[in-house]
Amino acid sequence: DVRDEYSYFVGKFYYKWGNLKRAEKFLETVAAEATHYADSQYFLGLIAVRDKRYLTAGKRFTAAVKTVEARTSIDPDARLLLDVTYLALARLAYEVGGEDARAFQRALFFYDQIDSKSTKLPRALFEKAWVYFVMGDADRAIGMFHSLHSPYFKDRYFPELYILEATVYLNQCRVTMARELADAFAKRNQALAKNFKSYVGKKQSPENAFQGFMEASEGRGDMPSELYKFLLDDEEFTGLVNAVKEYNRELAALVVTAGEKPTAFGSKVLNETRERRRRTVNGAGLMIQKKVQEADAELADLLVKADEVTFDAINAEKEELDADAKALMTGGKQTGKAIEQVAKVKVELSHMYWDFDGEYWADEVGWFRSMLRDACKKAE
């Protein structure tokens, strides 16, 4: 129905520009049998989350999922909608659930529904790692870290991954591993932090910032590749980029149609499309400026945390050495004897256990488990 199409695209337009009230008004009128009903429900869910109407948000996201899964065939666009909706449901379960273990399990369930070939999989795996970390399940958290270190995700930027991983090792009293990881992170990212500062310090208009991003997409320009990857992980930003590309296609077609002497109506359509493109580019450029500052501040904070992990690891190593020296003097038991022990992993009947041999396989990503035992010792 033309009215449903109109309501969806107008509602989506208002959502992109932050007018949530008007967006909700139009999106709510999209009929359940309409082509874009599932998309409308997804955006309505996002609006409800922003308004902290979490129960409504859950219902909206669930409606989107059920609508797509009821289709006889799911095209790539619908599959992507499913993945972002499952990601939204997982985040909703985690945020609203607090410390409830059942909420954590619901979040993990939704993360597991994301397709293994999805562009959203790396983000889902990282967020799963965080959930396992909060749950105190170090084995699975480390397994997720291991997955994210695979070559499949070399084009993604998760700087906090290394600090989180080092913290898990430190909590398990594996101080040498924690220190090595924190030191490696600091060594690798100190130069990057300078590049971030330099790029942030540039005085750029929103239009020039967007142009810099497009140059980076072609391997040109001076935008650090990590900043480019950081921007790509933002769904709202990539939506604006896709909108600009669509306007470019529309303008190219309109220019051809209008010819050398366009009519008054043709000129009006051209000018309106150019203006919409200009505003979208400006919005994307402003977002780049904001996100770049966020990335710069985050990296600076992580470098401080890396120093803190290193400091804690050094103190822990000193305590271990002092304890071993005391044990040697008194004939007591030394620390570290169980470091090489590994835990036994219980494997479900539907799964097979396989040692990691140094090579990643796509179907293994997300299923790794650490077999390291907690090396912490209680004073005897």
C-alpha positions, 0 to 999 in steps of 0.5 A: 500500500502506498500509504504504508510506504509513505508512513514508513519512509517519512517515519524513518526520516524523522527518526534519523533526524531525532524527531522521535515523536513524529517518527513514532506517529508515522511508523505506528500507522504501518499496517501489519501486512505491509512490506515494511511492517517489521522495519517499522516495528524495529524503529518503534522498538528503538524509540521505546528504548530511548524513552525507557519504555522497555516492555513496549520495546521488547514487544516491538522487537519481538513483533519484528522478529516474528514477522520476518521469520514468518516469511517463506524466504528471507533476503539479505536485507531481511536477514540483516534486520533480524540480526540487528533486532536480535542484537537489540533484544540481547542488549535490552535483556542485559540492560533491564535484567540487572544482576539477574542470572536469567536475564544474562541467559536471555541475552546470551540466547538472543546473541546466539540467534545472530547469523554466523555470516552477519556483519553484526557477529563481531559486535555480538561476540564482544558483547557476549564476552562482556556478559560472560565476564560479568557472570564470572564465567572466565572460560567462556569469556576467554573463549570469546576473546580468542574468537575475536582475535581471529583473522576473520575480524581483523577489519574490526576495532575493539580496543577495550578487548585487550584490557578486558582480557587482561583483567580476566587473567588478573582475576585468575591470578595469571599475572604474567599473562595479564601484564604481557597483554597490558604491556603489548596493548600500551606499546601498540596503541601509544603511537595510535593515540598520538595519531588520534589526537592529531586527527581530532585536532584538525579543524574540519567542517562536517562536509570535509569530515565526511569526505575524509571518511569516504577517502578512507573507504578507498584506502586514501586520506589521513583518517587512521584506519582504526577510526574508520573501523570504529565509525563503521561499527555504528549502525546509525552512522552507516545508515547515513552513509547509505542514505548519501549513496542513495542520494548520489544514485538518485541525483545521477539518474535525475541529471540524465533524465532532466538533460541539458534544459530541465523543466521547472519541475525537474529543477525543483526535484534536483534542488530538493534532492541536492539539499537533502543530500547536503543535510545528510552529509552534514549530519554524517559529518557531525557524527564523525566529529563526535565519534572521533572525539569519543574514540580519542577519549576512550583510547586515552582512558584504556591506556590509563587502565593498561597502566593500572593492570600492569601496576596490579600485575607487578604487585601481584608478582611481587607478592608471589615472589615474597610468598615463595621466598617465605615458603622456601625459608619455612618449608611450606608449599610454594605458589604457582604449582598448579599453573599448568593444570587445565580444567575438564570441559563437559561437551554436550552430545550434539557437540565435539571437543577439538583442541585448537591447533593454531588455525581458525575455522569459520565454524569454530568462531564463537565456540572456543572455551578456555581450559585454564584453571583459576590459579589463585591460591587461598592462604593455607 
